[in-house]
């Protein structure tokens, strides 16, 4: 779904000169979009409920036009037999909970799956470490054009508030709405699978450190009630601490975890970064990252890095389906087999590229097969995993191709049988 918020309007022009003024204009074309999903055989739709559209001032009166729009969209989805998976955003606990209350009260009779935050780890790092995402907070030398912020402390503080805001909204839902509405609530993370670059012990340790920083940053508090020990050791007092009550409340405050997964990355240790007097989130991780074992390649920079080399063209993601299997197995072993939804997976292409993009089909073919293999290999897994493919503008021909992939048809049958 296309979202237009004050922050995004201020951010206009930061990505290849584009902005969100019109985008795919779902506000006016939602019926056409739902019909396109029907025509292409999609079975679920994950969208966001814009806080600023629903409650323009962040608190106070509800915008009736925004409320009507979401009711219209949800009703159109329900009438066509869809599940709706809204995601909500922002971090102020009391106001966020009031906003969530409006969503649960007005839409919960039809919406059964709620995601409180999309890619909280990306929002915290991109928004408060590198300044590459709204609200563009950062401090030198860790960002570009930094005018406000503290990259050493704010990413950790932002994530702490996200977790507490999620916990507050989830507690409200479970106490006030879940018994009546019979729905589920969770949170979403960006998750890479990390692989040691070499067989060296230091690279293996660095790889686990990367998992703890990017995944455990959220998953550990949600499952165990506290941050990973390695994060507490390295970040020290810059990492906020949970009070006993907060720890007990955040622990188990989810019915499912949503993962946005695209590919795996290779990790090399760079513990020398820990000797730096001033560090940000990435120097705390103390790693080097690449997309392959070839160390001569340009090192990988997370997509929300402010200093991504401008002379490097945006290429296709590497297709490594086995990394998705490993990631799911890791969540089973490290976090007690929580229910997981694959919220995002796919292949990026150049802007305005041809629809004859076999690489996208090959990527989805491989990852869907890997998910099938994971479900077959792990007969004891409790998760009801689902691969939700992002429906992008002008992608109808590609989606029609996907309907003929046997793994996707088989996966749909397995998931429907497991509901």
C-alpha positions as CSV (number, residue, x, y, z in Angstrom):
1,X,0.0,0.0,0.0
2,X,1.2,3.5,-0.7
3,X,1.5,5.7,2.4
4,X,1.9,9.5,2.4
5,X,3.0,11.1,5.7
6,X,4.6,14.4,6.7
7,X,7.9,12.7,7.2
8,X,7.8,11.1,3.8
9,X,6.9,14.3,2.1
10,X,9.9,16.0,3.7
11,X,12.0,13.1,2.5
12,X,10.8,13.5,-1.1
13,X,13.6,13.6,-3.7
14,X,16.0,11.5,-1.6
15,X,15.5,8.4,-3.7
16,X,16.3,8.9,-7.4
17,X,14.3,12.1,-7.4
18,X,11.0,10.3,-6.6
19,X,8.4,11.3,-4.0
20,X,5.2,9.9,-2.6
21,X,2.8,12.6,-3.8
22,X,1.0,10.3,-6.1
23,X,2.9,6.9,-6.2
24,X,0.5,4.1,-7.2
25,X,-2.5,6.2,-6.0
26,X,-4.2,3.4,-4.2
27,X,-6.4,5.9,-2.3
28,X,-8.4,6.3,-5.5
29,X,-7.6,2.9,-7.2
30,X,-8.0,0.4,-4.4
31,X,-10.9,-1.4,-6.2
32,X,-8.7,-1.8,-9.3
33,X,-5.8,-3.1,-7.1
34,X,-8.0,-5.6,-5.4
35,X,-9.3,-6.8,-8.7
36,X,-5.7,-7.2,-10.0
37,X,-5.0,-9.4,-7.0
38,X,-8.1,-11.5,-7.8
39,X,-7.0,-11.8,-11.4
40,X,-3.5,-12.9,-10.5
41,X,-4.6,-15.4,-7.8
42,X,-3.1,-13.8,-4.7
43,X,-4.5,-15.1,-1.4
44,X,-3.5,-12.5,1.2
45,X,-2.7,-8.8,1.3
46,X,-0.4,-7.0,3.8
47,X,-0.9,-3.2,4.0
48,X,-0.1,-0.3,6.3
49,X,-2.5,2.0,8.2
50,X,-1.0,5.5,8.1
51,X,-1.1,7.1,11.5
52,X,-1.1,10.6,10.0
53,X,-4.0,9.7,7.7
54,X,-6.1,8.2,10.5
55,X,-5.2,10.7,13.2
56,X,-3.6,13.8,11.4
57,X,-2.2,15.4,14.5
58,X,-0.8,12.2,16.0
59,X,-3.3,12.4,18.8
60,X,-6.9,13.6,19.2
61,X,-9.7,13.5,16.6
62,X,-9.9,10.8,14.0
63,X,-10.0,11.8,10.4
64,X,-13.4,10.5,9.0
65,X,-12.1,10.4,5.4
66,X,-9.1,8.3,6.5
67,X,-11.4,6.0,8.5
68,X,-13.7,5.6,5.6
69,X,-10.9,4.8,3.2
70,X,-9.6,2.0,5.3
71,X,-13.1,0.7,5.9
72,X,-13.6,0.7,2.1
73,X,-10.3,-1.1,1.5
74,X,-10.9,-3.7,4.1
75,X,-14.5,-4.3,3.0
76,X,-13.3,-4.7,-0.6
77,X,-10.7,-7.2,0.5
78,X,-13.1,-9.2,2.6
79,X,-15.7,-9.3,-0.1
80,X,-13.1,-10.9,-2.4
81,X,-12.1,-13.5,0.1
82,X,-8.8,-12.0,1.3
83,X,-7.0,-12.0,4.6
84,X,-5.8,-8.5,5.6
85,X,-2.5,-8.0,7.3
86,X,-2.2,-4.3,8.4
87,X,1.1,-2.9,9.7
88,X,1.3,0.2,11.9
89,X,4.2,2.5,12.6
90,X,5.9,5.1,14.8
91,X,7.2,4.8,18.4
92,X,5.6,7.1,21.0
93,X,4.1,4.7,23.5
94,X,1.0,6.4,24.8
95,X,0.0,8.0,21.4
96,X,0.9,4.8,19.5
97,X,-1.4,2.8,21.9
98,X,-4.2,5.3,21.4
99,X,-3.7,5.0,17.6
100,X,-3.7,1.2,17.8
101,X,-6.9,1.4,19.9
102,X,-8.6,3.2,17.1
103,X,-7.4,0.6,14.6
104,X,-8.5,-2.4,16.7
105,X,-11.9,-0.8,17.5
106,X,-12.8,0.3,14.0
107,X,-11.3,-2.5,11.9
108,X,-10.8,-5.5,14.2
109,X,-14.1,-7.0,13.4
110,X,-12.7,-7.8,10.0
111,X,-8.9,-7.7,10.3
112,X,-7.4,-10.7,12.2
113,X,-3.7,-10.2,11.8
114,X,-2.0,-7.1,13.1
115,X,1.7,-6.1,12.7
116,X,2.6,-3.2,15.0
117,X,5.8,-2.2,13.2
118,X,7.4,-3.0,9.9
119,X,11.2,-3.5,10.0
120,X,11.7,-1.8,13.4
121,X,15.5,-2.6,13.2
122,X,15.7,-0.8,9.8
123,X,13.7,2.2,11.1
124,X,16.0,2.6,14.1
125,X,19.2,2.3,12.1
126,X,18.2,4.2,9.0
127,X,16.4,6.9,10.9
128,X,18.6,7.4,13.9
129,X,22.1,6.0,12.9
130,X,22.8,6.9,9.3
131,X,20.1,9.5,8.7
132,X,19.2,7.8,5.4
133,X,15.6,7.4,6.4
134,X,13.1,9.8,8.1
135,X,13.5,11.5,10.5
136,X,17.1,11.7,9.3
137,X,18.9,11.8,12.6
138,X,22.7,11.0,12.6
139,X,26.0,12.4,13.8
140,X,29.4,12.6,12.1
141,X,31.3,10.6,11.0
142,X,28.5,8.0,10.8
143,X,26.1,9.7,8.4
144,X,25.9,12.2,5.6
145,X,24.7,15.8,6.0
146,X,24.0,15.2,9.7
147,X,22.4,18.3,11.3
148,X,20.9,16.6,14.4
149,X,21.0,13.4,16.3
150,X,23.5,11.1,18.0
151,X,24.4,7.9,16.1
152,X,26.0,6.4,19.2
153,X,22.9,6.4,21.3
154,X,19.7,7.2,19.4
155,X,19.4,3.9,17.4
156,X,19.3,1.9,20.6
157,X,16.9,4.4,22.3
158,X,14.6,4.3,19.2
159,X,14.4,0.5,19.2
160,X,13.8,0.4,22.9
161,X,10.8,2.7,22.5
162,X,9.6,0.7,19.5
163,X,9.6,-2.5,21.6
164,X,7.8,-0.8,24.5
165,X,5.2,0.8,22.1
166,X,4.7,-2.6,20.5
167,X,4.3,-4.2,23.9
168,X,1.7,-1.6,25.0
169,X,-0.3,-2.1,21.9
170,X,-0.1,-5.8,22.0
171,X,-1.2,-5.8,25.7
172,X,-4.1,-3.6,24.8
173,X,-5.2,-6.0,22.1
174,X,-4.8,-9.1,24.2
175,X,-6.7,-7.6,27.2
176,X,-9.5,-5.8,25.4
177,X,-10.0,-7.2,21.9
178,X,-8.5,-10.6,21.2
179,X,-11.2,-12.7,23.0
180,X,-13.9,-10.9,21.0
181,X,-12.2,-10.6,17.7
182,X,-10.1,-13.8,17.7
183,X,-7.2,-12.2,15.9
184,X,-3.4,-12.2,16.3
185,X,-0.8,-9.6,16.8
186,X,3.0,-9.5,16.0
187,X,5.9,-7.4,14.8
188,X,8.1,-7.5,11.7
189,X,11.9,-7.5,11.3
190,X,14.3,-7.4,8.4
191,X,16.3,-10.6,8.6
192,X,19.3,-11.6,6.6
193,X,21.0,-15.0,7.0
194,X,24.6,-14.5,8.0
195,X,27.3,-16.9,6.9
196,X,31.0,-16.9,8.1
197,X,33.3,-15.7,5.3
198,X,36.0,-18.3,6.3
199,X,36.4,-21.2,8.7
200,X,38.3,-19.0,11.1
201,X,36.9,-19.0,14.7
202,X,36.8,-15.1,14.7
203,X,34.5,-15.1,11.7
204,X,32.2,-17.6,13.3
205,X,32.0,-15.5,16.4
206,X,31.5,-12.3,14.3
207,X,28.7,-14.1,12.4
208,X,26.8,-14.8,15.7
209,X,27.4,-11.3,16.8
210,X,25.8,-10.0,13.6
211,X,22.8,-12.2,14.2
212,X,22.5,-10.9,17.8
213,X,22.7,-7.3,16.7
214,X,20.3,-7.4,13.8
215,X,17.9,-10.2,14.8
216,X,18.4,-10.7,18.6
217,X,18.1,-6.9,19.1
218,X,14.3,-7.5,18.9
219,X,13.8,-11.3,19.1
220,X,15.7,-11.7,22.4
221,X,13.5,-9.2,24.3
222,X,10.4,-10.6,22.7
223,X,11.2,-14.2,23.6
224,X,13.5,-13.9,26.7
225,X,12.7,-10.4,28.0
226,X,16.2,-8.8,27.6
227,X,18.8,-7.9,25.0
228,X,21.6,-10.3,23.9
229,X,24.5,-10.3,26.3
230,X,27.0,-9.4,23.5
231,X,25.0,-6.2,22.8
232,X,24.9,-5.2,26.5
233,X,28.7,-5.9,26.8
234,X,29.6,-3.8,23.7
235,X,27.1,-1.0,23.8
236,X,27.2,-0.7,27.6
237,X,25.2,2.2,29.0
238,X,24.3,3.4,25.5
239,X,21.8,0.4,25.4
240,X,18.7,1.2,27.5
241,X,17.8,-1.4,30.2
242,X,14.4,-2.9,30.7
243,X,12.9,-2.5,34.2
244,X,11.6,-5.8,35.7
245,X,8.0,-4.9,34.8
246,X,9.0,-3.9,31.2
247,X,10.9,-7.1,30.8
248,X,8.0,-9.2,31.9
249,X,5.6,-7.4,29.6
250,X,7.8,-7.4,26.5
251,X,8.5,-11.1,26.9
252,X,5.9,-13.1,24.9
253,X,4.1,-10.0,23.7
254,X,3.5,-11.5,20.2
255,X,1.5,-14.2,18.5
256,X,3.8,-14.3,15.5
257,X,6.9,-12.8,14.1
258,X,7.0,-11.3,10.6
259,X,10.2,-11.6,8.6
260,X,11.3,-9.6,5.5
261,X,13.9,-11.8,4.0
262,X,15.7,-11.4,0.6
263,X,19.2,-13.1,0.7
264,X,22.2,-14.1,2.8
265,X,25.4,-12.2,3.5
266,X,29.0,-13.3,4.3
267,X,30.5,-12.0,7.5
268,X,34.2,-11.2,8.3
269,X,35.4,-10.2,11.7
270,X,36.7,-6.7,12.3
271,X,37.1,-6.5,16.0
272,X,39.5,-3.6,15.6
273,X,36.4,-1.3,15.3
274,X,35.7,-1.9,19.0
275,X,38.8,0.1,19.9
276,X,37.2,3.3,18.4
277,X,36.4,5.8,21.1
278,X,33.1,6.8,19.5
279,X,31.0,4.1,17.8
280,X,27.7,3.7,16.2
281,X,25.5,0.6,15.7
282,X,27.6,-0.7,12.8
283,X,31.0,-0.2,14.5
284,X,29.5,-1.9,17.5
285,X,28.8,-5.0,15.3
286,X,32.5,-5.0,14.4
287,X,32.1,-6.8,11.1
288,X,32.7,-6.6,7.4
289,X,29.9,-7.7,5.1
290,X,29.9,-9.0,1.5
291,X,27.4,-10.7,-0.8
292,X,29.9,-13.5,-1.8
293,X,33.0,-15.2,-0.6
294,X,35.0,-13.1,-3.1
295,X,36.7,-10.5,-0.9
296,X,37.8,-8.5,-4.0
297,X,34.2,-7.4,-4.5
298,X,32.8,-4.1,-3.3
299,X,31.7,-4.7,0.3
300,X,28.0,-4.9,0.8
301,X,26.3,-1.8,2.3
302,X,22.9,-2.3,3.9
303,X,20.3,-0.6,1.7
304,X,19.7,2.0,4.3
305,X,23.3,3.1,4.5
306,X,23.7,6.8,3.9
307,X,27.1,6.4,2.4
308,X,26.2,3.7,-0.3
309,X,28.6,4.3,-3.2
310,X,26.8,6.4,-5.8
311,X,28.8,4.9,-8.7
312,X,27.5,1.3,-7.9
313,X,24.4,0.4,-9.8
314,X,21.6,-1.3,-8.0
315,X,21.9,-4.9,-9.1
316,X,19.8,-8.0,-8.5
317,X,19.8,-9.8,-5.2
318,X,21.8,-13.0,-5.1
319,X,19.5,-16.0,-5.2
320,X,20.4,-18.3,-2.2
321,X,17.3,-20.2,-1.2
322,X,19.1,-22.4,1.3
323,X,19.8,-19.3,3.4
324,X,16.0,-19.0,4.0
325,X,15.9,-22.6,5.2
326,X,18.8,-21.8,7.6
327,X,17.2,-18.7,8.9
328,X,13.9,-20.5,9.7
329,X,15.9,-23.3,11.4
330,X,17.7,-20.7,13.4
331,X,14.5,-19.2,14.7
332,X,13.3,-22.7,15.6
333,X,16.4,-23.5,17.6
334,X,17.3,-20.1,19.1
335,X,13.8,-18.8,19.9
336,X,11.6,-21.8,20.6
337,X,9.9,-22.3,17.3
338,X,7.7,-19.2,17.1
339,X,5.0,-18.8,14.5
340,X,6.5,-17.0,11.5
341,X,5.1,-15.2,8.5
342,X,7.4,-14.4,5.6
343,X,6.1,-10.9,5.0
344,X,8.4,-9.9,2.2
345,X,10.6,-11.8,-0.3
346,X,11.4,-11.1,-3.9
347,X,13.9,-9.8,-6.4
348,X,14.8,-6.2,-7.1
349,X,15.3,-4.9,-10.7
350,X,16.4,-1.7,-12.3
351,X,13.7,1.0,-12.5
352,X,11.6,0.8,-15.7
353,X,13.2,-2.6,-16.5
354,X,11.4,-5.1,-18.8
355,X,8.7,-7.3,-17.4
356,X,10.6,-10.2,-19.0
357,X,12.5,-10.6,-15.7
358,X,13.1,-14.3,-15.4
359,X,15.4,-13.6,-12.4
360,X,12.5,-12.5,-10.3
361,X,10.6,-15.6,-11.2
362,X,13.7,-17.8,-10.6
363,X,14.1,-16.1,-7.2
364,X,10.6,-16.7,-6.1
365,X,10.7,-20.2,-7.5
366,X,13.8,-21.0,-5.5
367,X,12.7,-19.5,-2.2
368,X,9.2,-21.0,-2.4
369,X,10.8,-24.4,-2.9
370,X,13.1,-23.7,0.0
371,X,10.2,-22.9,2.2
372,X,8.5,-26.1,1.1
373,X,11.7,-28.0,1.9
374,X,11.9,-26.3,5.3
375,X,8.3,-27.3,6.1
376,X,8.9,-30.9,5.0
377,X,12.3,-31.1,6.8
378,X,11.0,-29.7,10.0
379,X,7.9,-31.8,10.7
380,X,7.7,-30.6,14.3
381,X,7.8,-26.9,13.3
382,X,4.8,-25.0,14.6
383,X,5.0,-22.0,12.4
384,X,2.3,-21.3,9.8
385,X,4.7,-19.8,7.3
386,X,3.4,-17.9,4.4
387,X,5.2,-16.3,1.5
388,X,3.6,-13.0,0.7
389,X,4.9,-11.6,-2.6
390,X,4.9,-7.8,-3.0
391,X,2.6,-6.8,-5.8
392,X,4.5,-3.9,-7.5
393,X,3.2,-1.5,-10.0
394,X,3.1,-2.9,-13.6
395,X,3.9,-6.4,-12.4
396,X,0.8,-8.3,-13.6
397,X,2.6,-10.3,-16.3
398,X,5.2,-11.5,-13.8
399,X,2.5,-12.5,-11.3
400,X,0.7,-14.4,-13.9
401,X,3.9,-16.4,-14.6
402,X,4.1,-17.2,-10.9
403,X,0.8,-19.0,-10.9
404,X,2.4,-21.7,-13.0
405,X,5.2,-22.5,-10.6
406,X,4.4,-25.9,-9.0
407,X,6.1,-25.1,-5.7
408,X,3.8,-22.1,-5.2
409,X,0.6,-24.1,-5.8
410,X,1.9,-26.9,-3.5
411,X,2.8,-24.4,-0.8
412,X,-0.6,-22.8,-0.9
413,X,-2.2,-26.3,-0.5
414,X,0.0,-27.1,2.5
415,X,-0.6,-23.8,4.2
416,X,-4.3,-23.9,3.7
417,X,-4.4,-27.5,5.1
418,X,-2.5,-26.3,8.2
419,X,-4.8,-23.4,9.1
